[in-house]
Amino acid sequence: MLYEIIVGMKATLMHLLRFRSITILYPHEKKALLDNYLSMLGVFRYDHGKD
């Protein structure tokens, strides 16, 4: 049982030491879309004005 705790703590510590930000500051930085991105970005509205 002690071994499993030590292994878990090692994994947690390694994750904390390799920390890198995975978020972007959206209005200022925009993520580039891939060339093969097939979805369409947009807001579709119904006839009665609701999204």
WOMOWO-V286356 format. One line per field, one symbol per residue. phi: phi as a letter, one per 20 degrees, with the letter a starting at -180 (. if undefined). psi: psi as a letter, one per 30 degrees, with the letter a starting at -180 (. if undefined). A space follows every 50 residues. Layout:
phi = ???
psi = ???
//
This chain:
phi = .ffffffffffffffffefbfddcegfecdffeffefdederdddefene f
psi = eeeeeeeeeeeeeeeefgkkkglljefekkkkklfgkflkklkkklegfl .
//
